[in-house]
Amino acid sequence: MSSTVPRVTRPHTTTQQSEHLLRRRQALVVVLTFLTGSADALGFLALGGAFASVMTGNMVLLGLSAGRGEADLALTSGCAIISFIVGVLAGARLVGSARPDDPVWPRRVTWALGLELLVFVVFLVVWEISLPTHDEHVHLALLMLSAVALGVQSSAIQRFGVPGLSSTYLTGTLTSLIAGVAARSPWRSLRPKVQVLLALMTGAAVGALVALHLPALAPALLIVPLVLVIAVSWRMRA
């Protein structure tokens, strides 16, 4: 007499694993947003007065420069916008489009972050070599490198295909948060938005302090968080 052993499935375990991976992804996006805040602070305070990721802000600066006849600001903000677009195009070609069967963290996202890291390594070399005598041309080159890197990062996060999830464009995140508060949405849905906004402000504050008092360490604010995200994401499965 033979007996059949029933197959035991554990959907609860699978759900728990998925939720764990989603929380880890959110944590990594928060780390990337800290990087974004630091890069924007460095760009605004030390690299010519424009932003590395806030392209709407740079467009306003470009308009102001035209109205006030400030050619230097027009060049700085315009080059930042163009560089960001180049980064977005390169990142989009590398990561591709979101697919229904994508894992929580597609491997191509990590590849794109590797490209971002490569750009920031070039940033590090230029920054350290020219640190004693930074001039406006070096500032512009560094700002453009930073904008390219964050353009790549912006495209990488878009591969997740999650509406509202971003580490660079956060005006929409703030709007969504306030709308959620007004609608009395549960804290669980509001928490990720709060986390990335706090990370952005914290990164900007730390970036400002380092730019003003410890400029030699400034590139570490860009490279260390990125290396951490790449190392953790490379080990993520499903």
C-alpha positions in Angstrom: 0.0 0.0 0.0 1.5 3.3 -1.1 0.9 6.6 0.5 1.2 10.0 -1.1 2.9 12.7 0.8 1.1 15.9 0.2 3.1 18.9 -1.0 3.2 21.6 1.6 3.3 25.1 0.4 4.1 28.1 2.6 2.6 31.2 1.0 3.0 33.0 4.3 6.8 32.5 4.2 6.9 33.7 0.6 4.9 36.8 1.5 7.2 37.5 4.4 10.3 37.2 2.2 8.8 39.6 -0.4 7.9 42.1 2.3 11.4 41.8 3.7 12.9 42.5 0.3 10.6 45.5 -0.3 11.7 46.9 3.1 15.3 46.4 2.1 14.7 48.1 -1.2 13.1 51.1 0.5 16.1 51.3 2.9 18.5 51.3 -0.1 16.5 54.1 -1.8 16.7 56.1 1.4 20.5 55.8 1.4 20.6 56.9 -2.3 18.4 59.9 -1.4 21.0 60.9 1.3 23.6 60.8 -1.4 21.4 63.0 -3.6 21.0 65.6 -0.8 24.8 65.7 -0.3 25.4 66.1 -4.0 23.0 68.9 -4.3 24.5 70.7 -1.3 28.0 70.3 -2.8 26.8 71.6 -6.1 25.0 74.6 -4.7 27.7 75.6 -2.2 31.0 74.6 -3.8 30.4 74.1 -7.5 28.9 77.2 -8.9 25.5 77.6 -7.3 23.5 75.0 -9.2 22.0 71.7 -8.3 23.2 68.2 -9.3 19.7 66.6 -9.3 17.0 69.3 -8.9 16.5 70.1 -12.5 13.3 72.2 -11.9 15.4 74.3 -9.6 18.1 74.6 -12.3 15.5 75.6 -14.8 14.4 78.4 -12.5 18.0 79.5 -12.1 18.4 79.4 -15.9 15.4 81.7 -16.2 16.7 84.0 -13.5 20.1 84.2 -15.1 18.4 85.2 -18.4 16.3 87.9 -16.7 19.2 89.3 -14.7 21.8 88.9 -17.4 24.1 86.6 -15.4 26.0 84.6 -18.0 27.9 82.5 -15.5 24.8 81.2 -13.7 23.2 80.5 -17.1 26.2 78.4 -18.1 26.3 76.6 -14.8 22.6 75.7 -14.6 22.4 75.0 -18.3 25.3 72.6 -18.3 23.9 70.8 -15.2 20.6 70.3 -17.0 22.3 68.9 -20.1 24.5 66.6 -18.1 21.6 65.3 -16.1 19.8 64.5 -19.4 22.9 62.6 -20.6 22.9 60.6 -17.4 19.2 59.8 -17.7 19.7 58.6 -21.3 22.7 56.4 -20.4 20.9 55.0 -17.4 17.7 54.3 -19.3 19.6 52.4 -22.0 21.4 50.3 -19.4 18.4 49.4 -17.1 15.7 49.1 -19.7 12.0 49.3 -18.9 10.1 47.7 -16.0 8.7 44.3 -16.7 5.8 42.4 -15.0 8.2 39.5 -14.0 10.9 41.8 -12.6 12.3 40.8 -9.2 12.1 43.3 -6.3 15.6 44.6 -7.3 16.5 43.9 -10.9 20.1 43.2 -11.5 20.3 45.9 -14.2 19.6 48.5 -11.5 22.8 47.5 -9.8 24.7 47.7 -13.1 23.4 51.2 -13.5 24.6 52.1 -10.0 27.9 50.7 -10.9 28.1 53.1 -13.8 27.1 55.9 -11.4 29.9 54.8 -9.1 32.4 55.0 -12.0 31.4 58.6 -12.7 31.8 59.5 -9.1 35.2 57.9 -9.0 36.2 60.3 -11.8 34.6 63.0 -9.7 36.8 62.0 -6.7 40.0 62.0 -8.8 39.3 65.5 -10.3 38.2 66.9 -6.9 41.2 65.7 -5.0 43.8 66.6 -7.7 42.4 70.1 -8.1 41.4 70.7 -4.4 44.0 73.4 -3.6 43.2 75.5 -6.6 39.6 74.8 -7.6 38.6 77.3 -10.3 35.3 77.9 -12.1 36.2 75.6 -14.9 36.9 72.7 -12.5 33.8 73.6 -10.6 31.7 73.3 -13.8 33.3 70.0 -14.7 32.7 68.5 -11.3 29.0 69.7 -11.3 28.5 68.1 -14.7 30.0 64.8 -13.5 27.7 64.9 -10.5 24.7 65.7 -12.6 25.5 62.8 -15.0 25.8 60.4 -12.1 22.5 61.4 -10.6 20.8 61.2 -14.0 21.9 57.6 -14.2 20.6 57.0 -10.6 17.3 58.6 -11.5 16.8 56.2 -14.4 17.9 53.2 -12.3 15.2 53.8 -9.7 12.6 54.2 -12.5 13.3 50.5 -13.5 11.4 49.5 -10.3 8.2 50.7 -12.0 6.8 51.9 -8.7 4.8 55.2 -9.1 6.2 57.9 -6.8 9.3 56.0 -5.9 12.4 58.2 -6.5 15.7 59.2 -5.0 16.1 62.4 -7.0 12.7 63.9 -7.9 11.0 64.5 -4.6 8.6 67.4 -5.1 6.0 64.7 -6.1 6.9 62.8 -2.9 6.2 65.8 -0.7 2.9 66.5 -2.5 1.9 62.8 -2.1 2.8 62.9 1.6 0.7 66.0 2.3 -2.2 64.6 0.4 -1.9 61.4 2.3 -1.9 63.2 5.6 -4.9 65.2 4.6 -6.7 62.0 3.6 -5.7 60.4 6.9 -3.8 57.6 5.2 -2.2 54.9 7.5 1.3 55.6 8.7 2.5 52.5 6.9 1.9 54.2 3.6 3.3 57.5 4.6 6.4 56.3 6.3 8.5 55.6 3.1 7.8 59.2 1.9 8.8 60.6 5.2 12.0 58.6 5.2 13.2 59.7 1.8 12.4 63.4 2.5 14.3 63.3 5.8 17.2 61.5 4.1 17.3 64.3 1.5 17.4 67.0 4.1 19.9 65.1 6.3 22.2 64.6 3.2 22.0 68.2 2.4 22.9 69.3 5.9 25.8 66.9 6.1 27.0 67.9 2.6 26.9 71.5 3.6 28.9 71.0 6.7 31.5 68.9 4.9 31.7 71.3 2.0 32.4 74.2 4.3 34.6 72.6 6.9 36.1 69.3 5.5 36.1 69.7 1.7 38.7 67.0 1.2 36.2 64.4 2.5 33.3 65.6 0.3 33.5 62.9 -2.4 33.2 60.3 0.4 29.6 61.4 0.9 28.9 60.3 -2.7 30.9 57.2 -3.0 30.5 55.5 0.4 26.7 55.3 0.4 26.7 54.2 -3.3 29.2 51.4 -2.6 27.0 50.3 0.4 23.9 50.1 -1.8 25.7 48.2 -4.6 27.1 45.7 -2.1 23.8 45.0 -0.5 21.7 45.0 -3.7 24.1 42.6 -5.4 23.2 39.9 -2.8 19.4 40.5 -3.0 17.4 37.7 -4.6 13.8 37.6 -5.8 
